Structure formats: C-alpha cells, structure tokens
Amino acid sequence: MRVIFQYYHCFSLALFCLNVFTYSEALKISGQPKEIKVTKINIFGNDLIDQSKIRSVMSSQAGQVYQEKLLTEDINQILQIYQEEGYGWTSLKVNKKEVNANRLGSQIVLDLHFDEIKSVSVGRIKIIGNQLFNEVDLQSVLAFSGDLTRKHLQEGVERLLEFYSEHGYPKTEIRLQSFQISKIERQPKRYQLDFQLVIEEGKKQYFGEVKVRGLQKTKFALLEKELLVKSGQLFDQRKIVQSISRLRNLGYFYQVKYQLIGSPNTNNIDFVADVVEARTGRLSGVIGLKPQSEFETDQTPTSTQLVGMLEAMDNNLFGSGRKIELQWKSNLPSHFEIVYEEPWLLNRPISLGLSYRKISRSSISKGDGTMLRSRQDSTQITQPNLTENSQYLISSSKGFSIMPSIDELMTSLYLKIRFFHQLESQFTLSYKRIFLPAQKNILTRSM
C-alpha cells in the first residue's frame, strides 16, 4: 500500500506542551455530583498583559457550569495573546479549589497563575541520535543566537530538516524534549532555555518514477530534459524546488503542483507533477485586398494589393518547445519579420535562433507633400544632363515625385547557453544592410 504525502518531515515540537500544565489540585468530591459551577476566576502574576484583555478571550465565566474542554481552549487563547505580544515563553498554571459540595453539585474557584517571561537566550542544546553529521555542523545549521523566540526555534528545526533532506534523508524525524527555562546567574531578569534535539535519521532515499500528469500538447521528452529530478538519483530537496521553478518559468502551464509518493517497502520516492497547460500560441491581424485604382491626377491604374497586418507566434510549437514568431504589415514603412528558435540543440541546454527582418520605406509624394505608395510607372523615362551634386529624383510636370526606396535588411543568428540550469548567456551574430538611393542622377519624365 502506498502512502501519499507532501512532506516527509516529522517535526514534533514538544515545546508547546510547556504552557499547558496539569491542574495542580483535583476535586475531591464523594459520589458523582450533577454539576460543577465556577464561582470565581482569579488571575495572578499578569504584569505584561492587562487582566481585562485576558478575561475578554475566556469563554469560562463565573456562574457558569465548569467544562474542562472549554477551560483548555481558554488557556490556548490566553497563551496565544502572549505569543502575539512577543512573550511566547510565558507559562500558565491553573489551580481548581473546591469551595462547596453537596448532593446537588459543587462549586469551585479557578486560580490562574502566570509566570511571565519577556525573552530567553539560547542555553545548552544537546543533540542526540546524529550519526551522519557531527554536532558542530548541525549547530551551525540551527544558527541560534541572541534572544530565542518560538518562531526562531521552529525555523531552526525546519532548516535542520531541510539540511537532511538535501542529503538524501527526507524521512528524518526531530523531537524536542527536556525543556528547562532557568534564570541566568547575576542577571535575575534574564532567562535561558536548555533543551534536547532527538534525531531519527532514517534510511537513505532515492528518486523513483518521475511523472508529469495533465499533458495534452507538450511532450514529456521535452520536460524530462528540463527537470533536475532523475530516476535513480539520491533524493535532494533542492532539485525538487528547482525543477518546479523550471516548469513554472517555461510559460507552458497555468498551474504546476507536485507530490511525493513513497512506498514503505522500498527506499524510492516517486516525483509526480500535476500541470494545467496554457495556450502558448497567438494569432491576430487584419488582411484585405486593395482593388485597382487610379490617381486623381494620373490615369495610370495601380494593381490589386494585399494590405493589412498580421501577428502570429507560438513558444511551444507542436509541444516541442520550439519558438516561432511572424510579423507583417503593409503600411508605410512596410515591415516583415520572422523568428525561429530551436531548443536543446544536440540534447544539450543550448538554443539556436534565427531571425530575418525587412523594412521598406518606398513611397510616392504629391506636390502638396502627401505620401503615396510607390508603383510601377509605364511612362518612358529620359535621362538629362547629370551633375555631380544632383540627387536621384523622378519628377513630373503634374506635381508627382517618386522617392526611391530606402530599405533595411537584418538577419541574426544567436546561441543561448544555460549553465547549471540557472545562468544563461547569449551570443549573437548580426548582419544589417541599408539600401540607400544613389545621389548622382536626376531622371525626368517627358510629357
């Protein structure tokens, strides 16, 4: 039978039992009374928290029937207030005193005695059961210093569990016991905490099966390359964290969750990721046909043209991780660009990309400065006398001037290399060419 569990760490913090004391005086009532009523509740030793605030969180009140479960909840609520105020080491002792008893019932008085402690320093920590690592190394992982709060204590133990998990022992159990708070000599207002850490290291664990569930488009072979978790490897919590981070950063999934499945009969732990795939492609644009037309001042017709704009991209083409992007628009300046990227070149963390881009600024200008699209003109062109300082220009007596095209062409080849699945470097080789008009000819159109 397999047991599914998210975390293998067993953290038994016996420290929290420190604040709930056994009632110091049991009721001695002959027979079985029908009910026990609380006649009075006294509070002693509360200098840090006001008495009214303590009573406000208590459900047990004078005149009510005594309920032990209700009193336990009250104690937890009171100690929670102390913890929120930063006095989490405060302890509480409850005395129950019988004041009247008869056949119909009995009456008791509850005395709450607080031992308020503002802060404690780290005292002697004794580590028991460690065989893989020496005590000095484990103490450095705990990293306790200065005043010790409950939160700091819990975080230290969690660091210790994570340390074991990173070295192949995720089933390590840690228990805290033998707590003792004592005053520091020559510092009557200061306290120190001594306790023991009992470690059960367990057996070394390995990764078993590696699965990704919920795939519809993306191929598992691609994700297998991205995951640091490999079947048969020594269990390492860091690889799990990095693998999940890689899956989320790919941009292929809306949601990524995982679980660890262990078997009591083997030392293998299966890694199962559950994903919800996202849409990785996008297509948008407007495309139309511009019919044949004539200029108002020139009866030469223009041919039918394809006009509009188009954008298409997919960063997970056919589920292979390939990227492709296409952009096109007909407006001046016209633009065309295509980008393609091939991931995992030669099954290594290397991506090879290629891009091509062309921009055209060809145009026709009216005499009033309005820019029109360039076109083929069947009018015969004659070449007059040329001068050194003349510019390339086609002129017309009807007020048109055809500006020559100024085009840009750019191609790029790049390599992306990932190191240790965290660092990435890119090397790019680019070629760019700008087509400028010649500046020595004047061409005129004879009419």
C-alpha positions in Angstrom: 0.0 0.0 0.0 1.4 3.4 -1.0 1.1 6.4 1.1 0.9 9.9 -0.5 2.5 12.7 1.4 3.7 16.1 0.5 6.4 16.5 3.1 8.3 13.7 4.8 9.5 15.8 7.7 8.1 14.9 11.0 8.5 17.8 13.4 7.3 17.1 16.9 7.6 20.4 18.9 7.0 19.3 22.4 7.8 22.9 23.5 4.2 23.9 23.1 3.3 21.4 25.9 5.3 23.6 28.2 2.5 26.1 28.6 -0.3 23.7 29.4 0.1 22.5 33.0 -1.8 19.7 34.7 -4.3 21.1 37.1 -2.5 21.2 40.4 -5.4 20.1 42.6 -8.0 17.6 41.7 -11.6 17.8 43.0 -12.3 15.5 45.9 -16.0 15.0 45.9 -17.7 12.0 47.3 -20.2 10.4 44.8 -21.0 11.8 41.4 -22.2 15.4 41.6 -24.7 16.5 39.0 -22.8 19.7 38.0 -19.8 21.8 39.0 -20.2 25.6 38.9 -17.4 28.1 38.7 -18.0 30.7 41.4 -14.9 32.9 40.8 -11.9 33.2 38.5 -8.7 34.8 40.0 -5.7 35.9 37.9 -2.2 36.3 39.4 1.1 37.4 38.0 0.0 39.2 34.9 2.1 42.3 34.6 2.7 42.3 30.9 -0.9 41.8 29.7 -3.9 43.6 31.2 -6.4 41.4 33.1 -9.4 42.7 31.1 -7.7 41.6 27.9 -7.2 38.1 29.4 -10.8 37.8 30.5 -12.1 39.0 27.1 -10.9 35.9 25.4 -12.1 33.5 28.0 -15.4 31.6 27.5 -15.3 30.3 31.0 -17.1 32.8 33.3 -18.1 32.9 36.9 -21.6 31.4 37.5 -21.3 29.0 34.6 -21.1 25.2 34.7 -17.5 24.1 34.6 -16.3 22.5 31.4 -12.8 21.2 31.2 -12.7 21.3 27.4 -13.7 24.9 27.5 -11.0 25.8 30.0 -8.4 24.2 27.9 -9.5 26.3 24.9 -9.3 29.4 27.1 -5.7 28.6 28.1 -4.7 28.2 24.5 -6.4 31.6 23.7 -4.6 33.3 26.5 -1.2 31.9 25.6 -1.8 32.9 22.0 -2.2 36.6 23.2 1.2 36.3 25.0 2.8 34.9 21.9 1.4 37.6 19.6 2.8 40.2 22.1 6.2 38.6 21.9 6.1 36.9 25.3 5.8 33.3 23.9 7.7 31.7 26.7 5.2 32.6 29.3 3.7 29.7 31.2 0.3 29.3 32.9 -0.7 27.2 35.9 -4.3 26.6 36.8 -5.5 25.6 40.3 -9.0 24.4 40.9 -10.2 24.8 44.5 -13.4 23.2 45.8 -15.4 25.6 48.0 -18.7 23.9 48.4 -20.1 20.4 47.6 -23.4 18.6 48.2 -25.6 16.1 46.6 -26.8 18.6 44.0 -23.4 19.7 42.9 -20.3 21.6 43.8 -18.6 24.9 43.4 -15.0 25.7 42.5 -12.7 28.7 42.3 -10.2 28.9 39.4 -6.8 30.5 40.1 -4.7 31.3 37.0 -1.0 31.8 37.9 1.2 33.4 35.2 5.0 33.1 35.0 5.7 35.9 32.5 8.9 35.8 30.6 9.8 38.5 28.2 12.6 36.7 26.4 15.0 33.8 26.7 18.5 33.3 25.4 19.8 30.1 23.9 21.3 27.9 26.6 22.7 24.4 26.2 21.4 22.4 23.2 22.1 18.7 23.3 21.7 16.8 20.1 21.0 13.1 20.3 20.9 10.4 17.6 23.0 12.1 14.9 25.2 9.6 13.1 25.7 11.2 9.7 26.8 14.6 10.7 28.7 15.9 13.7 27.1 18.2 16.3 29.2 21.2 15.3 27.8 21.1 11.7 24.2 20.7 13.0 24.6 23.6 15.4 25.8 25.8 12.6 22.7 24.8 10.6 20.4 25.7 13.5 22.1 29.1 13.7 20.6 30.2 17.0 21.9 33.4 18.5 20.7 36.1 20.8 17.1 36.1 22.0 15.2 32.9 21.0 11.6 33.1 20.1 9.2 30.3 19.2 9.4 31.3 15.6 13.2 31.3 15.5 13.2 27.8 17.2 10.7 26.4 14.6 12.6 27.9 11.7 15.9 26.5 13.0 14.5 23.0 13.2 13.0 23.3 9.7 16.4 24.3 8.4 17.8 21.2 10.0 15.1 19.0 8.4 15.8 20.6 5.0 19.6 20.0 5.5 18.9 16.3 6.0 16.5 16.3 3.0 19.1 17.8 0.7 21.5 15.0 1.6 19.1 12.1 0.8 17.3 11.7 4.2 13.8 13.3 3.7 12.2 11.0 6.3 14.3 12.4 9.2 12.3 13.0 12.4 13.2 15.5 15.0 11.7 15.7 18.5 12.3 18.5 21.0 12.3 17.4 24.7 13.6 18.2 28.2 12.9 21.9 28.1 14.2 23.8 31.0 13.9 27.6 31.5 16.2 29.0 34.2 17.4 32.4 35.3 20.8 33.4 34.2 23.2 33.9 37.1 23.9 37.6 38.0 21.1 38.6 35.6 17.9 37.9 37.6 15.7 39.3 34.8 17.2 37.2 32.1 16.3 33.6 31.3 17.9 30.9 29.2 16.4 27.8 27.6 18.1 24.4 27.6 16.6 21.5 25.6 17.4 18.4 23.7 17.1 17.6 20.0 16.4 13.9 19.3 17.1 13.0 15.7 15.9 9.8 13.9 17.7 10.0 10.6 16.0 7.1 8.9 17.2 5.4 5.7 18.7 7.0 2.6 16.1 7.7 -0.1 16.3 7.8 -3.9 14.1 9.2 -6.6 11.8 6.6 -8.2 9.5 7.3 -11.1 9.3 10.8 -12.5 5.9 11.7 -14.0 4.2 14.8 -15.3 0.4 14.4 -15.4 -2.1 16.6 -17.3 0.0 17.0 -20.6 -2.1 17.5 -23.7 0.2 19.3 -26.1 3.7 19.4 -24.5 5.8 16.3 -25.0 7.2 14.6 -21.8 10.6 14.2 -23.5 11.0 18.0 -23.5 10.1 18.3 -19.9 12.3 15.4 -18.9 15.3 17.5 -20.1 14.2 20.5 -18.1 13.7 18.5 -14.8 16.6 18.1 -12.5 14.9 15.2 -10.8 16.1 12.0 -12.4 15.0 8.4 -11.6 17.6 6.6 -9.5 19.3 9.7 -8.2 19.8 10.4 -4.5 16.9 12.3 -3.1 17.6 16.1 -2.9 15.0 18.6 -1.9 16.9 21.4 -3.8 16.4 19.5 -7.1 12.7 19.4 -6.5 12.4 23.1 -5.8 14.5 24.0 -8.9 12.5 21.5 -11.1 9.2 23.0 -10.2 10.6 26.5 -10.7 11.8 25.5 -14.2 8.3 24.1 -15.1 6.6 27.3 -14.0 9.1 29.6 -15.9 8.7 27.8 -19.2 5.4 29.6 -19.8 3.6 26.4 -20.9 1.4 25.9 -17.9 -1.3 27.8 -15.9 -0.7 25.8 -12.8 2.1 23.5 -11.5 1.7 21.3 -8.4 3.6 18.3 -7.2 3.5 15.5 -4.8 5.9 12.9 -3.5 4.8 9.3 -3.3 6.7 6.9 -1.1 6.5 3.2 -0.5 7.2 1.7 2.9 8.8 -1.4 1.2 11.4 0.5 -0.8 13.7 3.4 -0.5 12.3 5.1 -3.6 10.2 8.2 -3.7 8.2 8.9 -6.8 8.0 12.5 -8.1 4.7 13.4 -9.7 4.0 16.9 -11.1 0.4 17.8 -12.0 0.1 20.6 -14.6 -2.6 22.5 -16.4 -1.5 23.6 -19.8 -1.8 27.1 -21.0 -2.3 28.5 -24.5 1.1 29.2 -26.0 0.1 30.4 -29.4 -1.4 33.7 -30.6 -2.8 34.9 -33.9 -4.1 38.3 -34.7 -4.4 40.6 -37.6 -6.5 42.2 -40.4 -5.9 41.3 -44.0 -7.7 42.6 -47.1 -7.3 43.3 -50.8 -7.0 46.8 -52.2 -8.7 46.9 -55.6 -7.2 48.5 -58.7 -7.5 52.3 -58.6 -6.3 55.5 -60.4 -4.6 58.6 -59.1 -6.8 61.7 -59.4 -4.1 63.4 -61.5 -2.7 60.4 -63.3 -4.8 57.9 -65.2 -2.3 55.1 -64.8 -4.0 52.3 -62.8 -2.5 50.5 -59.9 -2.5 46.8 -59.4 -4.5 44.9 -56.8 -2.6 44.9 -53.5 -2.7 42.8 -50.3 -2.9 45.2 -47.3 -3.2 44.9 -43.6 -1.2 43.5 -40.7 -0.6 40.0 -39.2 1.0 38.8 -36.0 1.5 35.1 -35.2 3.6 33.4 -32.5 3.9 30.2 -30.6 6.6 29.5 -28.0 5.8 25.8 -27.8 5.3 24.8 -31.4 3.7 21.3 -31.6 4.6 20.7 -28.0 8.3 20.5 -28.8 9.4 23.8 -27.2 10.3 25.4 -30.5 9.5 29.1 -30.9 8.3 30.9 -33.9 7.1 34.4 -34.4 5.9 36.2 -37.5 5.0 39.9 -38.0 3.9 41.6 -41.2 2.2 44.9 -42.1 1.7 46.7 -45.3 1.5 50.3 -44.1 4.5 52.6 -44.6 7.0 51.7 -43.6 6.1 48.1 -44.5 7.5 45.5 -42.2 8.2 41.8 -42.3 9.9 39.8 -39.6 10.2 36.1 -38.8 12.0 34.5 -35.8 12.6 30.8 -35.2 14.3 29.2 -32.2 15.3 25.5 -31.8 15.8 24.4 -28.1 18.0 21.7 -26.8 20.4 21.6 -29.7 22.2 18.2 -29.7 20.3 17.3 -26.5 22.2 20.0 -24.6 20.9 23.2 -22.9 21.7 25.2 -26.0 19.1 27.1 -28.1 19.8 28.1 -31.7 17.8 31.0 -33.0 17.5 32.7 -36.4 15.7 35.9 -37.3 15.0 37.8 -40.5 13.6 41.3 -40.8 12.9 43.6 -43.7 11.7 47.2 -43.6 10.7 49.1 -46.7 10.1 52.9 -46.9 9.3 53.1 -50.6 6.8 56.0 -51.4 5.4 58.5 -53.8 4.9 62.1 -52.9 2.4 64.6 -54.3 3.3 68.1 -54.7 1.5 69.0 -51.6 3.7 66.7 -49.5 1.1 63.8 -49.2 2.9 60.4 -49.3 1.6 57.7 -51.6 2.6 54.2 -52.1 5.2 53.5 -54.8 4.0 51.7 -58.0 5.3 50.7 -61.4 5.1 53.5 -64.0 4.9 52.7 -67.7 5.8 56.3 -68.7 9.1 56.4 -70.5 12.0 57.9 -68.5 14.6 60.0 -70.2 17.9 61.0 -68.7 19.0 64.6 -69.0 22.4 66.1 -68.2 23.9 64.9 -64.9 25.8 66.9 -62.4 27.9 65.8 -59.5 25.7 67.3 -56.8 22.3 66.2 -58.2 20.0 63.9 -56.3 18.2 60.8 -57.5 14.6 62.1 -58.2 11.9 61.3 -60.7 9.8 64.4 -61.3 6.6 65.0 -63.2 5.0 68.2 -64.5 1.8 67.1 -62.8 3.3 67.5 -59.4 4.4 64.0 -58.5 7.8 63.0 -57.3 8.7 59.3 -56.8 11.1 58.9 -53.9 13.4 55.9 -54.2 13.1 53.1 -51.7 15.2 53.1 -48.5 15.1 49.5 -47.3 16.6 47.8 -44.3 17.5 44.2 -44.2 18.7 42.5 -41.0 19.4 38.9 -40.2 20.6 37.5 -36.8 21.9 34.1 -35.6 22.2 33.6 -31.9 23.0 30.9 -29.4 21.6 30.7 -25.8 23.6 28.5 -23.4 22.4 27.7 -19.9 24.8 26.9 -17.2 23.8 24.8 -14.1 20.1 25.3 -15.2 20.3 28.8 -13.6 22.7 31.1 -15.6 22.2 31.9 -19.3 24.5 33.5 -21.8 23.6 34.6 -25.3 26.0 35.0 -28.3 24.6 36.9 -31.3 25.9 37.3 -34.8 24.0 40.0 -36.8 24.1 41.3 -40.3 22.4 44.6 -41.3 22.2 46.3 -44.7 20.6 49.6 -45.6 19.8 50.2 -49.2 20.3 54.0 -49.8 19.4 55.7 -53.1 22.1 56.9 -55.5 22.8 60.6 -55.3 24.2 61.4 -58.7 21.3 61.1 -61.2 18.3 63.2 -62.0 15.6 61.4 -64.0 12.8 63.4 -65.5 9.7 62.2 -67.2 8.9 63.7 -70.6 5.3 64.6 -71.2 
